[in-house]
């Protein structure tokens, strides 16, 4: 019996789903405007899929979900866990306290308390000062009983994670072995505040992801589907439930990335510009080497700057009339500079009705099934892992760091669900950190592979 694969995506305005057969053909598909909460829309779409006479639900062996539930929880300050926020970096980082730039409502919803203690590292991994373990213990005593998780961020932990690991040991000793601890060197990249923010958001979202997985599993079981589960990541790849529970914030921003990947796959485009047209707006992005082109600078969600891996996007809230078409054309022309006349592919619920042809492109493609490109992108996406390191710009240090980052990226890709026999390194970037004396380099490695 051949396997079938299910993809479901819940966006802000609608929900969509597809089932692909063993030849990557769309067997059944469904789409509905979002009504009420996201779970009810998801149930509607899933019900429409499994009630199709062409589908035997028992043949579905893999199910992938993309959901805006994590972003909604942050925007609405609902369902978040309260997190003890520990920064290792006194006295050098006291000018801007942890969460000092957060909106007050979100800070009150997510924080059980914040502290800065002595410790941290230089960019080359040398210790600034020993970790102040006594200060860590005193802080933990003040949040015991209130904290549902702990987020630890140390200065230049990308180069030397030792103090974060030591702090985690103290947390489990003081608050119990079951206390969830999020460490910034595993989650974010360079940039202390952005990395700290990403780590706190990830810790605060753990309960949201737990409830999402439980609800999704129950929903499938009710329909007679016994499938391996995956969740979408914000960079257009997917991950296992175990990976999602370890890095909950990786769910953020997955919808647009899935649309780009799905649209590129439907259009047979490796490099080009993506336009997703919805009921209330449009989103412009790009695909490079078959992957959504990532944003190089920190992104902002609900007033919080963080350094998640998300696609470079330009969102237009209104696209009606001639003015809307002009705004789309302007956005498209600024989205791609690598070649003079790139391919443009148009997806989303409004793609079929888009009559405009935009100048400056070699070809405009409106692919069949493009209105469910997000769900298709989930089904065909690989699993991936990333690793970021900072090291001195010296040959020996650089080589050692690259080797360690490659191994870490592969391990994370496998943990996210990639086949160990087929995972491979797909990108190695070296970025000089020119704002520091004796500039070090940031090593960024991506590993990717088809799912098992």
N, C-alpha and C positions, 0 to 999 in steps of 0.2 A: 504494500500500500504506500503510495507516494505521499510525502508530507506537504502540508499547506502552511502558509505563514500569514499571520494577521497583524495589521498595523492600525492603530487607533490614535487620533490626535484630537485634543480638545483645546480650541483657541478661544479668544475673547468673544468672538462673534458667532462661532459655529463649531460643530464637531464633524469629523469625517473618518471613514474607515475603509480598508480594502483587505482582500485576501488574494494573495498571489499563489499560483500553482508552482509545480516543480520546474517549469520552463520560464518563470518570471512573468507570466501573463496574468493580467487582472481577471480573476475568476468572478468575484462579486465586489461591489462597491456600494457605499452609502454615504450620504451627507445630509445634515440637518442644521437648521439655524439654532443657535444656542437658546434654550428656554429654561429659565430658572438656574439652578446650580449646575456646575460642570458634570457632576455624577449622573444627573438625570439625562443630560444630553448624550453622555457616553453610553448609558443603558439603551437609549433609543437607537443609536447608530448600531450598536452590537446586536440588538434585537432585529433590526432590519437586515443585517448581514446574514445571521444564522437562519432566518426564516426563508431565505432564498432557496428554492428547490435544488439549485445546482451545488449547494454546499452541504457537506457532511461535517458537522462540528468536531466529530471525534478524530478527523484527519488533521486538525490543526495542531502542530507540534511546537510552534513558536509564536509568541504574542508580544508585541512591542507597543508601549504606550508613551505618547508625548502629551504632557499636560502643563497648563499654566498655573497649577495649584500652588506651586512654590512662590511664584511671583505674586499671586493674589494674596497669599498669606502675609508677605512682606508689605505690600501696598495697603492692606487693610489692617495690619497689625493683629491678626487673628491666628490662633493655634500655634504660636511660637513658643518654644521652650525658653525659660529664663537661664541665661548663661553667665557664669563667673568669667570675667574678662581679665586675663593676666598678661601683662607685657613685661618682658625681660629686657631692660635697657636703661635703668636709672644710672646716673643722673642725666645722661645725654638726651633723652627723649621726653623730658618733662614739659617742654614748651606746649605741645599739643597732647592733651590727655586722651586715653582710649575713649572712643565713641564721642569725642568732643565736637565733631562736625555732624553728628547724626541728628535728624529731626527728633524732638523731645518725645513725641508719642511712640515712635519706633524704639527709641532707646529705653523708655520705661517698660515697653512690652517685652524686650529681648534681654535686658541686662539684670542680673542679680547683684551686680557690684563690679567695680573695676579697680585695678591696682597696677602700679609700676614698681618693679623691684630691680635690684642691682643685678648686672650680668650682661650678656650679649657678646658679640664678636665683631672683629674688624672684617672688612670685605675679603681679606685673604684667609679668613678662618681663625686668626689669632684671637684669643680671649681678651676682651676688654677688662673684665674683672670676674671673679668667681660668681657663680649663681648664689644669690642670697636666699638660701633655703629656709632660714628662719622667717624671713619676711613672707615667703610663699606660704608657710604654715600658718602664720598669723592672719594673712588675708583669707585663707580657706576657712579658718575658724569663724570668720565674720559672715560667710555666705553659706555655711553648713545648714542644711534644711531648706534653703531657698533656691540654691542652684540645682538645675536639672542637667547641666552640662558645664564643661569648662573649655574655654578657648585660650590657647597659649601662643603668643607671638614673641619671638626673640629677634633682636637686631641681627641682620645678616645671617639668619638661620639657613638661607639657601647655601651658604658657604660652610656653616658649622651648626648643625642642628642639636649639638650636645645639650645645651641648656634647656631646650624645649623637651627633650627626652628625659632629662633629669627632673624637670618640673612635673612632667606627667607621672613619674614614679611617686613623687611627693603627693600629688593629687589622689592617686589610688590608695596610698597609705593613709591619708587623712580622711578622705571621703568615701573610701570603699572601692574595691576592685571593679565593681559594676558601673562606676561613674564614667560616662562618656567624655573623652578628651579629644578635642580637635587641635591639631598642630599645624602651624602656618606653613612650615616648610613642605608639607605634604599637599597643600591646597593652593596657595597663591604663588606669585612670582616675586620679582623684586619690587621695592616700594613699600616701606614699612606700613604706612597707614592703609593703603589699598589692600595689602596682604592681610593685615589685622582685620579689616572690615570683612573681607571674604571669609576668614576663619570664623568670625563670630556669627555671620549669617548662616554658614554651613552648620554650626552647632545648634543654632536656634531652629533650624528647619528639620531636625531629625524626626521629631514627632509627626510633622506633616508628611514626610516620606513614609514613615511606618504606616500611617493611616491610609495613604494612597495605595501602597502595596497590598494591604489587607483588603481594601475595597475592591481593587482590581482582581485579585485572586478569587474573591467570593463571586464577583460578577461573572467571571469565566466559568467557574464551577457550576453556577446556576444554569448555564447554557450548555453544559456537557463538554466543556473544553478543558482538557488536561494538557497544558502547554508550558514550555519553558518561558519564563518571564524576562523581559528586558525593559529598561526605561531609557528615554532619550536624554542625551547630553546636549549642552548648549553649543557645542562646536560641530554638531551634525553627525555625531557618532552615537553609539548606544552602550549601555552598561548593564551588568547583572544587578539583581536586587542587593547583593552583598556589597557591591561597589557603590551603589546609590546610598546605602545606609552609612557607609564610611565617609562619603563625600556628598552630602545631601544637596549642597548648593550647585552641583554640576547640572541639576535639572533646569536651572534658570536659563531662559532664552532659547529653548530648544526648538520652538515652533518655526521661526524664520529660517534657521539653519536646515531643518528638515525639508522645508519648502525648496530651498536652493538645491540641496542634494537631489531631491526627488525630481525637480524640474530639469536639472542638468542630465539626469539619467534618462528621463523620458525623451529628452531632445537630443540625446547622444552628443552632448557638448562637454568637453573637458575644460575649456577656458571660455568665459563669456560673462555677460551681464544678465542678472536675474531681475524680473519685475513680477511681484506678486500683487494682484489687485483683489481687494476684498470689498465687502459691502460699505465699509466706512472709510477706507483709505488704501494706500499702496505702500509697498516696501521695496526699495531698490538695494540689491546686493550684487555679489560677483562670485564666480566659481573659478578657482585656479588649480590646475592639475587635478581636477575632479573633486576638489574639496572647497567648502565655503571659505572665502577669503576672510581672514580674521582681523579684528580690530587691533591696532598696534598700541593704542593708548588705553588707559583705564576707562571703564564704563560706569554709568550711574544708574542706580535703581532706587526709586523711592527716596531720592536725596542722599544716597550713600554711594560713594565712589569705591569701586573694587576692581580687581584685575583678573576677572574670569575670562576664559577663552570663549569669546562670542564673535559672531561674524560682524564685519564692517557693514553697517546698514544706514540707510537714510529713509526715515519713515515720514510719509506725507499723510496727514490726517484727513484730508478731503481731496477727492480727485474728480469731482463732477464739473462738467462744462468745459469751455475753452481754457479758462484759467487753470483748471486742474490738469488738463493735458499739457499745458505749457510748463507747469511745475514738474510734471513727470519727465518731460523732455530735458529740462535743465538738470534734474537729478541724474538721469541716465548718462548724459554727456559728461558728468563729473565722476562717474563711477568707474571708468576704465581708461587707462592711459598707456597700457602696455602694447597695444597695437592699434592701427588707425581705424579699422572697421570690424569690431568684434561682433560675435553673434549675440543676439538678444533672445531670451526665451521668456514667455509670459505665462504665468500660472495663477491659480486662485479662482475663487468663485466668479469674479468679474472678468476673467481672461477671455472667455469666448465672445463676450459682447464688446470687447475693446476693438474698435474699428481703426484706431489711429495707427499709422505706420511712422515710426520715429526715425528721423534722418540721422545719418552717421553710422549706421550699422550694416554689416555685410549681409545679414540675414535675420529676419524676425520669425521665431517659431512659436506657435501656440499649440503645444502637444496635446494629443488625445489623453484624457484623464488628468489633465493639468489642474482641474479643480480639486483633486484629491492628492496633489503632489506631496503634501506634508505626510500623509499616511504612507504613501509609497516610499518616500525618503526614509521613513523609519524601518520599513521592511528590508530595504536593500543596503542599509548603512552598516559599516564595519564596527567593530569594537576597537577602542583606541586608548592609549595612555600617554601621558606627558611627564617630563621631568625637567626641572629648571635648576641650574647650579650657577654659582658665582665663584670665580677663581682668579688668582693673580695671572696676568698675561705673561706667563713664562712657559716655555715648551713642555717641561715635565709636568707642571701643574695642569696645564691645558689638556694634555693627553690623558692624565689620570682622571680628570673631571669628566671629560667626554666619555670615557669608558664606563665610569660609574653612572652617568646620566643615561647612557644607552641601556645598561642593565636594568636600571630603575624604570625607564619608560616601557621596556618589554614586559617587566613584571607587572606593571600597572595595567597594560593592555590585556594581559592574560587574566588578571583579576577582574577586569571589566567584561571578559567573556570571549576574547580572541582565541582562536585555535593556536596552541603553543607551537604546533608544527609549521604554521604558515604565517605567524606574526613576523613583521619586519620593520626596520627603521625606515621611515618615509621622509623624515626631515631633520636636519641638524642645522641650527642657526647659532651664529656667534655674534653677539652684539657688544661692542665696546661701551663701557659705562664711563663716558668722557667727563662726567661731572665730578669725578673723584681724582685725588692725587694718585700718580702712578696708575693710570686707569686699568682696572681689572676688566674681565669680560664675563658676560652672561652667556651660559651655554643652555640652549633650549632644544630638547630632543622630543620628537613625536614618533611613537610606534603604533602600528595599525595592522589589523588582520581580520579576515572573515571570522564569523562566529563559529563556534564548534557545532 
